[in-house]
Amino acid sequence: MPQTKIIATVGPASDRKEIISGMMDRGLSCVRINTAHVESGYIAKICSLIFSLNREKGKHVAVMVDLKGPELRTSSFPGGKKSIQAGKIFRLVPEPESDNDIGINYPGILSSLEPGDAVRMSDGRVSFSVTGKGKDSVEITASDDAEIRDRSRINIPGRVIDLGTLTDRDRQFLKEGIDSQVDYFALSFVQSKDNVQSLQNAIMELGGTQGIISKIETKSGYSNIEEISAVSDVIMVARGDLGVELPLTEVGLAQKNIIYHSHRRGKPTIVATQMLESMVLSDSPTRAEVSDATNAILDNTDALMLSEETAMGKFPVEAVKYLSEISEYVESQRKEFPEPEEFIGNRVAYSIAVASKVISRDSSAEGIIAFTRTGNTARMISAVRPSVPVYGVVSSEEIARKLSLYRGITPVYMPAGDEKITDVNTMTRNFQKAMGIRRGLRYVVTSGAPYFLFGGTNDVRVLTMGNYLGVGHTNGISAEGKLAVDKGKAGEILLVAGSDQIPDSPEAYRGIICCSGVSSSMREKLRNSGTALLANTELFSKLSGGEDIFMDGYTGLIVS
C-alpha cells in the first residue's frame, strides 16, 4: 500500500458494503461523510458498516464527518433564476423589494462590506464589486453578463465574515458523530483559530475526543494558516472554494504554501477537490489529473481526497485504485521527501523523530516501531518523512483509526493490557507475533518510558526481532545457523568461553560467540575470513547447543 493516504467520500454510488470493501482492498484509509447531502441516521449507518469491515479485514479505516457550516447565500428568485447584466447596479438587501434587489440570508454582514470589496456568486462564476452603501443595503455593480439561480453561494474574498461556526443542523450531526464514535470532524470555511476553538469546545461539551480537520477555503483562512494550523489536528486544502476566493492562477502556489506551513508544525495535510473528477463518468483519469495527483504528492501532502468521484461516480473502486497506483509509483521514484525546514512545536518529540529516521537509514532497518498512547509520537515520525515503513503501535482502536490519516503510518492495535508492560523487549516480541515478522529483522523502536506514556517520547533504540538470548561486541558481520557449544559438535555458529578456544580455521564456522575479550589479531583474522564475531558476550539464558540462532552484526544481539 502507498505511504500517501487516500480518503473517499461515500454517497449513493458507494455506501454499500461491497463497494466500501473493494475500496478498502485498494488502499482506502478514511471515508468522508459530507453532511451537506445526508440526513439524520446516515452517520450511524456508515460507522456501523466501516467498523464491521475493519473487524473483518483487520484494518483501521477512519471516519470523517464534514460539517457544512453556515453559508452565505442569495434569496430565491421569481422563476428560480435572475438575469445579470454587466455594468448594472444591484442591491444586497435583507428582503428584496424590487427587481434590482438580491436578498441575502445573513443581512448582518452588510455593515462589514466597504466600497471596492469583491462579491462573487454561483461558485465564483459571477463577479460584482461594492460601489456604495445604504442604511440596510449595499450597492454592487455587476462585472459579467450571467445568470444566477435560487440560493446561489456568495463569497466575499478577503473579508472576515462572522457567520458563527456551527448551524443547528451541524450540531445535530456533531452529536450523532460523537455518539457513533467517528474519528474526525472537518470544519468548513475556517477563517481564524477562533472557529477551530469553537468547534473544539462544542466537541468537549458533548464528551467527544475527535480530531479537527480545518478546511482552508477562504482568503482569510489562507492568510491565517499559521494560527489555524497551530490549533488544528489536520489541515485540508479545499481547492474548490479556495479557487473562488483567490484568483485561479494563485491556487497552485497556495496549495504548496498551506502544506509547507502545516508541515512546519508537524500537522498532516489533505489535498482535495477535482482530484480525479473525470472519473465521475470515465473509468480512467485524464493525464492532467494524474499529473495533479503526482504534484500533490511531491508537494509533501499526507493524503489525497476523492469527492464526487466516489460519492456519485460510476467507478468509485477504480478511482481509489488509480490514486493508490499513482501514489505507489511516485513514492517508488522519489524515496526521500523533505522533513520540516524549520519545525515549530515540541522540540524533544521532533528530535526523537529525526533520530529515528537517521538511525533507521544508517542501520538499514526494515522499519520504525513507535509505541504511542496518544498518537503524537507516530505523527512526529510521519512528519520527518522516513523512507522506511512506520508502525504506530497503540492500545486504542480510536487512536489506531486516527493514525490512518498520517502519511507512511501503519496502525497496529495491541491489547489494552500491554499498556502495563514496562519492558521494551517484551513489547517488541508481542509486536513481532502480532505482525508475523520473521526473526533477525532489524527495527528502530521509539517510545516513552514507561511505554505508552502520555507525552513522554524519550527513548529510541535499535532492536532485532526474536527471542533475546544474549548480546556482545560485534565485528559488523551477521550470521545465522545451528549453535554448537563444542568444536567437536556439528553447527554453523560456535559458542566458546574464551578466545583460546577459537579454532585455527574459523572459516569453518559462520559465526563465533565468545564470552571473553578477543585480541585484535584474531578479530582481523575472523573479519578477513568473513566470520561473524560477538566478543565479551553476555548470555541471558543457558545455551546447550542445537539452537537455531541469529547473530545481528549491527546490534550485537543473539536471537532465536
Backbone torsions as a table, in degrees:
resi	resn	phi	psi	omega
1	MET	NA	149.0	-178.7
2	PRO	-71.1	159.4	174.8
3	GLN	-74.7	-33.3	176.4
4	THR	-69.5	132.5	-176.4
5	LYS	-88.2	151.5	-176.0
6	ILE	-121.2	128.4	179.5
7	ILE	-113.6	135.6	178.3
8	ALA	-125.9	133.4	175.4
9	THR	-81.0	129.8	178.9
10	VAL	-93.0	149.7	-179.4
11	GLY	-167.9	-160.7	-176.5
12	PRO	-56.2	-28.9	-178.0
13	ALA	-82.7	-11.6	-168.9
14	SER	-142.6	0.8	-172.7
15	ASP	-88.0	36.3	176.4
16	ARG	-117.5	153.8	-174.1
17	LYS	-56.1	-46.1	-174.5
18	GLU	-66.6	-33.6	179.8
19	ILE	-73.6	-47.1	179.7
20	ILE	-63.7	-38.6	177.0
21	SER	-60.1	-43.3	178.1
22	GLY	-63.7	-39.6	177.9
23	MET	-66.6	-39.5	177.1
24	MET	-59.9	-42.9	-177.8
25	ASP	-65.7	-19.2	-177.8
26	ARG	-105.9	13.0	170.3
27	GLY	114.4	11.3	179.7
28	LEU	-64.0	133.5	179.8
29	SER	-109.3	-28.1	-174.0
30	CYS	-155.4	141.9	172.5
31	VAL	-105.4	145.2	178.9
32	ARG	-113.3	132.7	173.6
33	ILE	-108.0	115.9	-179.9
34	ASN	-90.4	105.7	-174.4
35	THR	-69.7	-8.3	176.6
36	ALA	-66.3	-19.5	-172.8
37	HIS	-126.5	18.5	-178.6
38	VAL	-129.9	167.3	179.0
39	GLU	-116.0	171.8	179.5
40	SER	-55.5	138.3	-180.0
41	GLY	98.9	-18.8	-176.9
42	TYR	-69.1	-40.2	-179.5
43	ILE	-60.7	-46.5	180.0
44	ALA	-61.2	-39.4	179.6
45	LYS	-62.5	-47.5	-177.7
46	ILE	-67.7	-40.9	179.4
47	CYS	-61.2	-43.5	178.7
48	SER	-59.8	-41.3	-179.8
49	LEU	-67.1	-46.3	-178.1
50	ILE	-65.6	-46.3	-177.3
51	PHE	-65.8	-34.0	176.4
52	SER	-65.6	-44.6	178.4
53	LEU	-66.3	-37.1	176.5
54	ASN	-57.8	-44.0	180.0
55	ARG	-65.6	-40.8	-179.4
56	GLU	-64.3	-40.2	-172.0
57	LYS	-100.1	-4.5	-176.7
58	GLY	67.0	33.7	-178.7
59	LYS	-110.7	176.1	-179.1
60	HIS	-136.1	49.5	179.4
61	VAL	-65.6	132.0	-176.0
62	ALA	-89.8	165.2	176.8
63	VAL	-123.3	125.6	176.9
64	MET	-113.0	133.1	174.1
65	VAL	-108.7	118.9	-178.1
66	ASP	-93.1	111.4	-179.5
67	LEU	-82.9	130.6	-175.0
68	LYS	-65.5	-39.7	-178.7
69	GLY	74.0	168.7	178.5
70	PRO	-70.6	137.2	-178.8
71	GLU	-123.4	141.7	175.9
72	LEU	-86.1	120.7	-176.4
73	ARG	-137.9	159.2	175.0
74	THR	-78.1	168.5	172.3
75	SER	-78.1	-178.4	173.1
76	SER	-82.2	160.6	-178.1
77	PHE	-124.5	152.0	174.3
78	PRO	-57.5	127.1	-178.1
79	GLY	81.3	-0.5	175.9
80	GLY	85.2	1.0	-179.6
81	LYS	-155.9	165.1	-178.5
82	LYS	-138.4	133.6	179.2
83	SER	-84.7	134.4	-179.5
84	ILE	-118.0	132.9	177.9
85	GLN	-116.8	134.9	179.8
86	ALA	-57.6	134.5	179.0
87	GLY	88.1	-11.6	-178.8
88	LYS	-80.2	143.9	-179.9
89	ILE	-95.8	131.0	176.5
90	PHE	-121.7	166.7	176.8
91	ARG	-120.0	133.0	168.0
92	LEU	-87.7	123.0	-173.9
93	VAL	-140.0	161.2	175.2
94	PRO	-62.9	-44.2	-179.5
95	GLU	-135.2	123.0	-179.1
96	PRO	-62.1	137.5	178.3
97	GLU	-121.4	-18.3	-179.9
98	SER	-141.7	175.4	-177.4
99	ASP	-66.7	-21.1	-179.6
100	ASN	-89.6	1.7	-178.1
101	ASP	-94.3	140.2	173.4
102	ILE	-121.8	115.8	179.9
103	GLY	-72.0	152.1	-179.7
104	ILE	-131.8	139.6	-171.6
105	ASN	-80.4	-14.1	174.8
106	TYR	-124.8	75.9	-174.7
107	PRO	-63.9	-17.0	179.4
108	GLY	-63.0	-19.7	-178.2
109	ILE	-81.0	-11.5	-175.8
110	LEU	-60.5	-34.5	-177.9
111	SER	-68.0	-19.2	-177.8
112	SER	-88.6	-8.1	179.8
113	LEU	-83.1	146.2	-179.1
114	GLU	-130.9	153.2	176.6
115	PRO	-52.9	136.0	-177.6
116	GLY	99.8	-18.6	178.0
117	ASP	-64.7	144.3	175.1
118	ALA	-88.8	140.8	174.3
119	VAL	-127.1	128.2	-179.3
120	ARG	-124.1	142.9	-179.1
121	MET	-130.1	165.8	177.5
122	SER	55.0	56.2	179.1
123	ASP	55.9	35.4	173.9
124	GLY	86.2	0.4	-176.6
125	ARG	-77.3	-19.2	-179.0
126	VAL	-123.3	125.0	-175.3
127	SER	-114.0	144.9	175.1
128	PHE	-135.7	164.5	170.2
129	SER	-130.2	144.1	179.4
130	VAL	-74.5	124.7	-178.2
131	THR	-120.1	-4.1	178.3
132	GLY	-174.3	164.0	-179.9
133	LYS	-133.5	138.9	171.9
134	GLY	-112.0	-170.8	-178.0
135	LYS	-64.1	-49.0	-179.4
136	ASP	-126.0	29.4	-177.3
137	SER	-151.2	164.8	176.2
138	VAL	-133.3	129.9	177.0
139	GLU	-84.6	132.9	177.3
140	ILE	-129.8	141.0	-179.8
141	THR	-108.7	128.8	-176.4
142	ALA	-73.9	141.7	177.2
143	SER	-101.6	-12.3	-173.1
144	ASP	-134.1	154.0	163.9
145	ASP	-85.3	121.4	-174.7
146	ALA	-162.6	-171.6	178.5
147	GLU	-141.3	134.5	175.9
148	ILE	-117.8	149.4	-176.4
149	ARG	-106.3	171.6	177.9
150	ASP	-49.4	139.8	173.6
151	ARG	50.7	45.3	176.5
152	SER	-70.7	144.1	177.1
153	ARG	-66.5	142.4	176.7
154	ILE	-118.1	129.8	173.6
155	ASN	-117.8	140.4	175.8
156	ILE	-126.0	84.9	-173.6
157	PRO	-58.1	135.3	174.1
158	GLY	89.1	-14.6	179.4
159	ARG	-97.9	132.4	172.2
160	VAL	-80.6	107.9	-176.2
161	ILE	-102.1	116.1	-177.0
162	ASP	-86.4	95.8	176.6
163	LEU	-106.2	6.9	-171.0
164	GLY	85.1	179.6	-177.7
165	THR	-105.1	-41.6	-174.9
166	LEU	-128.4	141.2	171.5
167	THR	-89.3	170.1	176.4
168	ASP	-60.0	-37.4	178.6
169	ARG	-64.8	-41.6	176.7
170	ASP	-57.8	-42.2	-177.6
171	ARG	-65.3	-33.4	175.9
172	GLN	-65.3	-44.1	178.7
173	PHE	-69.2	-32.5	177.4
174	LEU	-60.6	-46.9	179.9
175	LYS	-65.2	-43.1	179.1
176	GLU	-63.0	-39.2	179.1
177	GLY	-65.0	-43.0	179.0
178	ILE	-66.0	-43.7	178.2
179	ASP	-62.6	-30.5	-178.4
180	SER	-90.1	-1.9	177.4
181	GLN	65.0	43.1	171.9
182	VAL	-66.5	168.4	-172.9
183	ASP	-103.2	-33.1	-178.2
184	TYR	-138.7	147.8	166.2
185	PHE	-114.1	128.1	174.9
186	ALA	-95.3	130.7	-176.2
187	LEU	-106.6	122.4	-176.9
188	SER	-82.5	151.3	172.3
189	PHE	54.6	43.7	177.4
190	VAL	-67.7	126.9	-179.3
191	GLN	-110.0	-27.1	-179.0
192	SER	-156.8	174.7	179.0
193	LYS	-63.8	-24.0	-179.8
194	ASP	-60.0	-38.2	178.4
195	ASN	-62.5	-43.3	-178.8
196	VAL	-65.3	-45.2	-178.8
197	GLN	-66.0	-31.6	176.2
198	SER	-63.9	-43.3	177.6
199	LEU	-67.5	-39.7	176.9
200	GLN	-56.4	-45.2	179.9
201	ASN	-63.2	-40.8	-179.7
202	ALA	-64.9	-39.2	178.3
203	ILE	-65.5	-45.3	-178.7
204	MET	-64.4	-37.5	179.2
205	GLU	-61.8	-28.6	179.6
206	LEU	-94.2	6.1	177.3
207	GLY	80.2	19.0	-178.5
208	GLY	-92.5	162.1	177.0
209	THR	-129.0	20.5	-174.8
210	GLN	-65.4	149.6	174.1
211	GLY	-78.6	158.8	-178.7
212	ILE	-115.0	127.0	174.2
213	ILE	-103.0	114.7	-179.9
214	SER	-90.6	121.6	-179.9
215	LYS	-88.7	118.4	178.3
216	ILE	-91.9	102.2	-176.4
217	GLU	-141.8	12.8	174.1
218	THR	-126.6	158.4	179.1
219	LYS	-64.1	-38.5	179.1
220	SER	-68.1	-37.7	176.5
221	GLY	-63.5	-40.4	177.2
222	TYR	-63.5	-42.0	179.5
223	SER	-65.4	-29.1	-176.7
224	ASN	-103.3	25.7	-174.8
225	ILE	-59.2	-33.1	-179.2
226	GLU	-62.1	-51.8	-177.1
227	GLU	-72.3	-31.6	179.5
228	ILE	-69.5	-44.4	-179.8
229	SER	-65.8	-27.7	-179.4
230	ALA	-64.8	-31.0	-175.2
231	VAL	-109.9	0.9	-179.0
232	SER	-99.9	161.4	174.9
233	ASP	-91.0	-35.7	-179.1
234	VAL	-144.3	149.7	177.5
235	ILE	-117.4	132.4	176.2
236	MET	-109.8	129.8	172.6
237	VAL	-87.1	95.5	-176.3
238	ALA	-90.4	88.7	-166.9
239	ARG	-71.5	-16.9	-179.3
240	GLY	-62.7	-67.0	179.8
241	ASP	-70.8	-27.9	177.1
242	LEU	-62.5	-33.0	177.7
243	GLY	-74.2	-11.8	172.7
244	VAL	-88.5	-40.9	-177.7
245	GLU	-74.1	-32.7	178.9
246	LEU	-108.5	155.5	169.6
247	PRO	-57.8	141.0	-177.3
248	LEU	-55.7	-32.1	-178.9
249	THR	-65.5	-18.0	-176.9
250	GLU	-95.7	-9.4	-172.1
251	VAL	-64.7	-40.2	-179.0
252	GLY	-60.1	-47.0	178.7
253	LEU	-70.9	-33.0	176.8
254	ALA	-61.0	-41.0	177.2
255	GLN	-57.4	-47.2	-179.7
256	LYS	-63.8	-40.8	-178.5
257	ASN	-67.6	-40.7	179.4
258	ILE	-63.5	-44.7	178.3
259	ILE	-62.2	-43.2	-178.4
260	TYR	-61.2	-49.9	-176.0
261	HIS	-69.0	-34.1	177.0
262	SER	-68.9	-40.6	-178.6
263	HIS	-64.3	-31.3	178.2
264	ARG	-60.8	-26.8	178.3
265	ARG	-99.3	8.1	-179.7
266	GLY	70.7	22.6	-178.0
267	LYS	-96.3	130.7	178.8
268	PRO	-65.3	154.2	179.6
269	THR	-127.7	152.7	177.0
270	ILE	-125.3	133.2	172.6
271	VAL	-104.5	127.1	-172.2
272	ALA	-133.5	163.8	171.0
273	THR	91.1	120.6	174.4
274	GLN	56.0	35.3	-178.0
275	MET	-65.5	-50.1	175.8
276	LEU	-133.7	51.0	-168.8
277	GLU	-59.0	-31.3	-179.1
278	SER	-63.0	-20.1	-178.5
279	MET	-78.4	3.2	167.7
280	VAL	-60.8	-35.6	-178.8
281	LEU	-118.6	-25.5	-174.8
282	SER	-102.1	150.5	-179.7
283	ASP	-86.1	5.0	175.3
284	SER	-149.4	153.0	-178.5
285	PRO	-80.0	166.0	173.9
286	THR	-79.6	164.4	177.2
287	ARG	-61.4	-37.9	-179.1
288	ALA	-65.2	-37.8	179.1
289	GLU	-67.4	-40.4	176.4
290	VAL	-61.5	-42.1	178.3
291	SER	-64.5	-39.6	179.1
292	ASP	-62.2	-47.0	178.9
293	ALA	-63.1	-40.9	178.4
294	THR	-59.7	-46.4	-178.0
295	ASN	-68.5	-32.5	175.7
296	ALA	-63.5	-39.6	177.0
297	ILE	-65.7	-44.2	178.9
298	LEU	-66.8	-24.5	174.4
299	ASP	-70.5	-10.7	175.4
300	ASN	89.6	25.4	176.3
301	THR	-69.2	158.4	176.3
302	ASP	-88.6	-32.7	-172.5
303	ALA	-146.6	153.2	174.0
304	LEU	-117.1	141.3	-175.3
305	MET	-120.6	134.9	173.9
306	LEU	-101.4	140.2	-178.8
307	SER	-115.7	-97.3	-179.5
308	GLU	-59.9	-28.5	-176.9
309	GLU	-54.0	-40.0	-178.2
310	THR	-105.5	-22.5	-178.5
311	ALA	-75.7	-40.2	-175.4
312	MET	-136.8	3.8	-178.3
313	GLY	-78.5	166.7	-178.7
314	LYS	-81.3	-16.4	-172.3
315	PHE	-133.4	60.1	-175.6
316	PRO	-63.0	-42.6	-179.1
317	VAL	-66.4	-41.6	-179.9
318	GLU	-65.0	-35.1	178.8
319	ALA	-63.0	-44.0	177.0
320	VAL	-63.4	-41.7	-179.9
321	LYS	-60.0	-43.5	-179.4
322	TYR	-64.9	-43.8	178.1
323	LEU	-61.4	-39.1	179.0
324	SER	-63.7	-44.6	-179.0
325	GLU	-67.6	-40.4	176.9
326	ILE	-60.6	-46.3	-178.5
327	SER	-62.3	-45.5	-178.7
328	GLU	-62.1	-40.3	-179.7
329	TYR	-66.6	-46.8	-179.5
330	VAL	-59.9	-43.2	-178.3
331	GLU	-69.1	-27.1	177.1
332	SER	-73.5	-25.3	-179.8
333	GLN	-92.7	-31.2	179.2
334	ARG	-113.8	97.5	-176.0
335	LYS	-78.1	-33.7	-174.8
336	GLU	-108.1	125.1	174.0
337	PHE	-115.1	144.0	-171.9
338	PRO	-69.7	139.6	169.4
339	GLU	-83.1	169.0	-178.5
340	PRO	-56.5	129.8	178.4
341	GLU	-66.5	-35.9	-179.6
342	GLU	-141.1	103.6	-173.6
343	PHE	-85.3	135.6	176.1
344	ILE	-117.6	110.5	-179.2
345	GLY	156.0	-152.9	-177.8
346	ASN	-68.3	106.0	-174.9
347	ARG	-69.5	-33.2	-179.8
348	VAL	-65.9	-50.5	179.4
349	ALA	-60.5	-39.6	179.6
350	TYR	-65.0	-42.7	-179.6
351	SER	-63.6	-40.8	177.6
352	ILE	-64.1	-39.6	179.4
353	ALA	-63.9	-44.9	178.4
354	VAL	-62.7	-42.7	178.8
355	ALA	-60.5	-41.3	179.2
356	SER	-61.5	-41.8	179.2
357	LYS	-63.9	-47.8	-177.5
358	VAL	-64.3	-45.6	-178.0
359	ILE	-65.7	-38.9	179.4
360	SER	-62.7	-36.3	178.6
361	ARG	-71.7	-47.0	-175.1
362	ASP	-73.0	-25.1	-178.9
363	SER	-97.0	4.6	-177.2
364	SER	53.6	41.1	-179.0
365	ALA	-71.0	151.7	178.4
366	GLU	-74.1	-25.4	-177.4
367	GLY	179.9	-177.6	178.6
368	ILE	-119.2	132.4	176.0
369	ILE	-108.5	120.3	-179.7
370	ALA	-114.4	107.9	173.5
371	PHE	-81.1	119.7	-171.8
372	THR	-143.8	140.3	178.5
373	ARG	-89.8	-42.8	-175.7
374	THR	-100.9	-13.7	-175.2
375	GLY	95.1	-7.4	-176.0
376	ASN	-64.8	-39.9	179.0
377	THR	-59.3	-47.7	-179.9
378	ALA	-64.0	-38.7	179.1
379	ARG	-61.6	-42.9	-178.8
380	MET	-68.1	-39.6	178.2
381	ILE	-65.2	-40.3	175.8
382	SER	-58.1	-40.1	-175.8
383	ALA	-64.5	-29.4	-178.7
384	VAL	-86.9	-1.3	170.6
385	ARG	57.5	59.5	173.6
386	PRO	-66.0	154.9	-178.2
387	SER	-86.7	-8.5	-179.6
388	VAL	-100.0	160.5	176.7
389	PRO	-61.4	146.2	177.9
390	VAL	-121.1	129.0	179.5
391	TYR	-108.5	115.9	176.9
392	GLY	-91.6	104.7	-174.8
393	VAL	-93.3	119.1	-174.7
394	VAL	-132.4	161.3	177.6
395	SER	-109.2	18.5	-179.7
396	SER	-133.5	125.8	177.7
397	GLU	-65.0	-31.5	177.9
398	GLU	-62.8	-46.7	178.9
399	ILE	-66.4	-37.7	178.6
400	ALA	-58.0	-42.5	179.4
401	ARG	-67.6	-39.1	178.6
402	LYS	-61.4	-36.8	-179.5
403	LEU	-65.3	-17.2	-177.6
404	SER	-64.1	-16.3	178.6
405	LEU	-89.9	-8.3	-175.1
406	TYR	-88.2	128.6	-176.7
407	ARG	-57.5	131.8	173.8
408	GLY	78.0	-0.1	-176.3
409	ILE	-97.2	127.9	170.6
410	THR	-103.8	112.5	-179.9
411	PRO	-70.8	139.2	176.3
412	VAL	-128.9	120.6	-179.5
413	TYR	-92.8	125.4	175.1
414	MET	-113.4	149.0	-178.7
415	PRO	-56.0	149.4	-176.4
416	ALA	-58.3	-30.1	-179.5
417	GLY	-61.7	-23.1	-179.7
418	ASP	-67.3	-16.5	177.3
419	GLU	-58.2	-28.7	-174.2
420	LYS	-86.2	-8.1	179.9
421	ILE	-74.5	130.3	-178.5
422	THR	-108.9	-0.8	-178.3
423	ASP	-102.0	115.9	-177.1
424	VAL	-65.0	-29.2	178.4
425	ASN	-63.5	-42.9	177.9
426	THR	-64.4	-43.5	178.9
427	MET	-59.9	-42.1	-177.7
428	THR	-67.3	-39.8	177.6
429	ARG	-63.6	-39.8	177.4
430	ASN	-62.1	-41.1	177.6
431	PHE	-63.1	-44.2	-179.7
432	GLN	-58.2	-44.1	179.6
433	LYS	-66.2	-42.4	-177.8
434	ALA	-63.8	-35.5	-175.6
435	MET	-96.3	-7.9	-179.4
436	GLY	66.8	37.3	-177.8
437	ILE	-86.2	133.3	-178.9
438	ARG	-73.7	153.3	-177.4
439	ARG	-68.5	154.4	178.0
440	GLY	95.0	-16.5	177.9
441	LEU	-76.1	146.3	-172.4
442	ARG	-104.8	135.4	179.4
443	TYR	-135.5	147.5	169.2
444	VAL	-88.2	131.2	-177.5
445	VAL	-118.3	126.7	178.2
446	THR	-128.4	146.9	-174.5
447	SER	-169.9	179.2	167.2
448	GLY	-91.7	-176.5	175.8
449	ALA	-141.2	113.0	1.1
450	PRO	-67.0	165.3	-172.4
451	TYR	-68.7	146.6	-172.4
452	PHE	71.0	14.6	-179.7
453	LEU	-63.8	132.1	179.7
454	PHE	-62.9	123.8	174.5
455	GLY	62.6	22.6	-171.7
456	GLY	-118.2	34.6	-179.2
457	THR	-64.8	111.7	-177.6
458	ASN	-150.3	15.2	-173.0
459	ASP	-136.7	130.6	174.0
460	VAL	-141.4	134.0	-178.7
461	ARG	-151.7	164.2	176.5
462	VAL	-107.1	125.8	-178.7
463	LEU	-128.5	150.2	176.9
464	THR	-102.5	133.1	-178.4
465	MET	-66.6	135.5	177.0
466	GLY	141.3	-178.5	177.0
467	ASN	-87.6	118.6	-171.5
468	TYR	-75.1	123.9	-179.4
469	LEU	-107.7	-23.8	-178.7
470	GLY	176.4	177.1	179.3
471	VAL	-150.3	144.1	179.9
472	GLY	-149.9	-178.0	178.4
473	HIS	-86.5	121.8	-170.9
474	THR	-95.0	155.7	172.5
475	ASN	-99.9	11.3	174.7
476	GLY	89.8	3.6	180.0
477	ILE	-112.6	136.3	178.2
478	SER	-98.5	156.4	178.4
479	ALA	-151.5	153.8	-179.5
480	GLU	-141.2	139.1	177.7
481	GLY	161.3	-172.6	178.5
482	LYS	-75.9	143.2	-178.8
483	LEU	-91.9	135.1	171.9
484	ALA	-115.2	138.8	178.6
485	VAL	-107.2	6.0	179.3
486	ASP	-147.9	139.9	-178.6
487	LYS	-61.7	-20.3	-179.2
488	GLY	-86.7	-6.6	-177.6
489	LYS	-99.5	152.6	179.5
490	ALA	-71.4	145.2	177.8
491	GLY	162.2	154.4	179.8
492	GLU	-92.6	-20.1	-179.7
493	ILE	-124.8	129.9	-175.5
494	LEU	-107.0	130.9	174.8
495	LEU	-102.3	123.7	179.2
496	VAL	-129.0	151.8	179.5
497	ALA	-78.2	-37.7	-177.7
498	GLY	-136.3	163.6	-176.2
499	SER	-67.3	-22.5	179.1
500	ASP	-69.2	-12.2	179.6
501	GLN	-94.5	-0.6	177.6
502	ILE	-71.5	128.7	-175.8
503	PRO	-65.4	157.9	179.6
504	ASP	-67.8	-25.2	179.8
505	SER	-115.2	77.3	-174.4
506	PRO	-66.2	-19.9	-178.9
507	GLU	-65.7	-9.2	175.5
508	ALA	-70.1	-15.4	-178.8
509	TYR	-119.3	151.3	174.3
510	ARG	-77.2	-29.7	-177.8
511	GLY	-154.4	152.5	176.1
512	ILE	-122.6	127.9	173.5
513	ILE	-110.2	115.9	-176.5
514	CYS	-116.8	131.1	-177.9
515	CYS	-85.4	1.9	177.0
516	SER	-124.5	-177.1	175.4
517	GLY	-71.6	161.0	-179.2
518	VAL	-130.3	135.3	-177.4
519	SER	-64.8	157.8	-179.4
520	SER	-64.7	-33.8	179.6
521	SER	-66.8	-40.0	178.2
522	MET	-69.1	-37.7	177.1
523	ARG	-58.6	-44.9	-179.5
524	GLU	-63.8	-41.0	180.0
525	LYS	-61.9	-44.5	180.0
526	LEU	-65.5	-41.7	179.4
527	ARG	-64.0	-44.0	-179.3
528	ASN	-63.3	-28.9	179.7
529	SER	-87.0	-3.3	-179.7
530	GLY	75.9	21.7	-178.6
531	THR	-95.0	129.5	177.6
532	ALA	-68.9	145.8	179.9
533	LEU	-136.2	136.0	165.6
534	LEU	-122.8	116.2	-179.9
535	ALA	-105.5	161.3	-178.9
536	ASN	49.0	43.3	-173.9
537	THR	-75.9	134.5	172.4
538	GLU	-105.7	121.2	179.9
539	LEU	-92.0	135.5	179.9
540	PHE	-87.3	-18.8	178.7
541	SER	-151.2	161.8	-177.8
542	LYS	-71.8	130.7	177.6
543	LEU	-109.6	126.4	-174.7
544	SER	-107.5	-1.0	-179.2
545	GLY	99.4	149.9	-179.4
546	GLY	91.3	-10.5	179.5
547	GLU	-69.4	142.4	174.7
548	ASP	-90.0	112.1	-171.3
549	ILE	-128.2	167.1	175.5
550	PHE	-130.3	129.7	174.9
551	MET	-102.4	117.6	-179.9
552	ASP	-88.1	115.3	-177.9
553	GLY	-71.7	-9.1	177.3
554	TYR	-97.3	-48.2	-176.0
555	THR	-90.6	-19.2	-176.1
556	GLY	79.0	8.6	-178.5
557	LEU	-85.1	145.7	171.6
558	ILE	-107.8	124.7	-179.3
559	VAL	-131.6	153.8	175.7
560	SER	-118.7	NA	NA
